């Protein structure tokens, strides 16, 4: 039986999904799957170092230009690259360009680490996902091709039905809950060949019926608090990540908070 690799350092590259939204900590910061994974890897490797370059709202071109070279130059054992979904969920998107930028990013990162990990991102069930499904499927198919070319591992979160369950998503309907992030961390852990600690694909119990008035109230709050501000940013060319620095810009020892 092959002994799993030991990773002494980890760099995460991406957008809000990798930054950890909406896994909110008491101090107002976000944790997320990458922090959870780093903590578990650190427990196996004394002196483990971790950087998280992800910034919310970033498109794949911004990830490629602002994060990829920095990550490659850090010389980490493990790098995760997740991006492109923000692009394909927009009304207009050149999927060929998204794939080309993912290709160049993977080509830069794969030789710079022991293991590159790619993902097929989770997608919440709903009308937006249904409308953009052809784009997403095309993107996720390309991720598989990319992994074969560059010796990367793929974590198939899109294929896990439980992560499309609305109960796994926060009130903004764009980001996973704390439990969702915990399941992603376990999925990456197992993809790395490390011993399972949970069944991350286990379905949730049947949902409790919700009254129409409660559903309507939730829809109105979502529109007011999340959808309209998101539309406003799109119309004005702004992003939630504008001016925001990376979460953990330097490859430093990981201290579990």
N, C-alpha and C positions, 0 to 999 in steps of 0.2 A: 504493500500500500504506500502510495507516494505521500511524503510529508508535506503539508501545506507550506507555502512560502511565508517567511516572516518579513513584514514590512516595517522598516525603521522610520519612514517618512511618507507623508501623504499631502498632495496638493489638489484642491477641488476647484474646478473652473466652471463658470456658468452664470445663471441668472437667479431670480428669486427662489426658485425651487431648490437650488443648492445653497443659497444664503440661509434658508431655513424658514421662510414665511409659510404658514402662520403658527409655528410652534413657539408660542410666546412664553418667555421666562418671567418670573416675578419682577425682575429689574427692568422690564420693558424691551430687552433684547430678544433676538430669535436664536433658537438652538438648531433644530433640523437634523436631517439624516446624516449629513456629512460630519457634524460635531459628534453625533452618537457613534458613528463608525470610527471616528478618530479615537474616541474614548476606549472603545473595545480593542482597537489595534494597539493603543498605548499600553493596555494591561498585559499584552503579550510581548512587548518590546521596550525594555528600559531605555530612556533617552529619546523616545519617539517624538518626532517633530511634525507639525501640522500647519498648513497655510490654507486659507479659504479666500480665493480671489473673486468670488461671485458677488455680483451687484444686481439688485432687483431691477426689472424692466429692460435689461439689456437684450439687444438683438444679436444675431449670430455674427454680424460684421463687427460690432463693438466688442464682443467676446474675443473674436479672432485678433483684432487689432490691439486691444488693451490688456488681455490676460494671457494669451497663448505663449508668447515669447517669454514673458516673465515666469510663467510656470515651467517652461522647458529649461530655462536657465537655472532653476533651483536644484535640479538634479535629484528629485525625489524618487523613491522606489515606486510609488503608486500615484497615478494621476487619474482623476475622473473628469470627463468632458461631457457636459449635457447642455444643449442649446438648440435653437431653431424653432421651438414650439411657439415662442412669442411672435416669430415671423409668420408662421403659417396660420395663426389665429387672427391675423390682421385682414381687413377686407381685400387688400391687394398684396400679392406676394409672388416673387419670382422664385419658385421652388428650386429651379436649376441653380440659381445663385446661392441659395441656402446650402444646397448639397455641396457645391464647389467650395464654399467656405468651411464646411465641416471637413471636407477632404483635406484641404490645406492645413487645417488645424491638427487633424489626426496625424498627418504626415510629419508635422513638426514635433508633436508630443510623443509619439510612439517610440522613436529612437532615444528619447531623453529620459526614459524611465524603465523600470523592470516590467511594469504592467500598466497598460492603458485600459480604462473601463469606459464604455459608452452605454447609453441607456435609450430604450424606447420609453418615453415619459408616460406617466399615468394621465388619463383624461377623464374628467367628470362627465357622466352621462347627461345629455341635454341637447337642446336645439342647436346650440353653437357647435358642439362637437359633431353632431350629425351633418351640419352644413359643410364643415371643414374636413370631413372624414377622408375624402379622396386625397387631399393634400397631406394629411397626417400619415395615412397608409404609405404614400409615396416616400415621405421622409423616413419613416420607420423601416421600410424595406431597404432604403439606402444605408441606414445605420448598420444593418446586417452585412451588406456588401462591404462597407468600410471596415468593419471588424475583421472580416476575412483577409482583406488586403494588408492590414497593418498588425495582425496578431493581437487584436484587442478582444476583451471580453464584453459581452452584451448582457445587460440586466433588462429583461423584458417585463417592465411594469405595465405597459399597455395591455399585455395579454392576460393580466391578472384581473379577473372580474371584480374582485372585492375592492380594488382601488378605483373603480368607476362608480362605486356606491356613493350616493350623495352624502351619507353620514360620515364618510372619510374626508370630507371637504369642509373648510372653514366657511364662515358667513360670507366671505367675499366671493366664494364659488370658484376661486382661481388657485387656491393653495391648500395643501393638505393640513389636516389636524395633527396634533401630537401623535396620535396613534398611527396615522398614515405615515408620518416620518419614521416612526419606530419600525414599521413594516418595511419601508424602503431600506433602512439601515441593515435589517436582517437579510433582505434580498441581495444586497451587495456583498454582505458577509459570506453568504452561502455561495454566491457566484465566484468568489475568490477561493473557494474550496475549503473554507473554514467550517468547523463542526456546527451544525444547526443548533440554535437555542430556542427557536419558535417556528411555528408553521405560518409563515407570513402570508400565504395565499388563503388561509382559512376564512370562509365566508362569515359575515355577521349574522346574528339571529334575525328572524323575520322582523321587519319594521312594524312599529306600533302605528296604527292608523292615526292620521293627523286631520283635524277638522279643517274644512275649507277656509274658515275665517283665519285660522292660524297660518295656513299656507299663504293666504293672501297678504297677511301682515308681514310675513317673512319676505315675500316678494317686494313689497313696498319698501321695507327697510334696506334690502339689497340694492334696489334701484337708487334710493336716496344716498346711501352711505358709500356705495362702491361703483355701481354702473355709471351714474352720471359723472362722478369725478374722473373715471377712466375715459369716458367719451370726451370730457373737457380736455384732458391731457392729449388725446389723439388729435383733436381739432387744433390745438395750439402748438403741436410739435414738441410737447414736453414729455418727460418720463419720470416715473417715481424714483428712479435712480440717479437723476441729474445731480451732479455735485457730490454724490455719496461715495466715500472711499470703500475699497474692498473690506470685507468683514475681518479677515486676518491676513494682512498684506505680506507678512514675513513668515518664513519657515522656521518656527520656533518650537521649543518643547511644549507639549500639550499638557496643560494643567486642567483637570476636570473640575468645572465649577459646580 
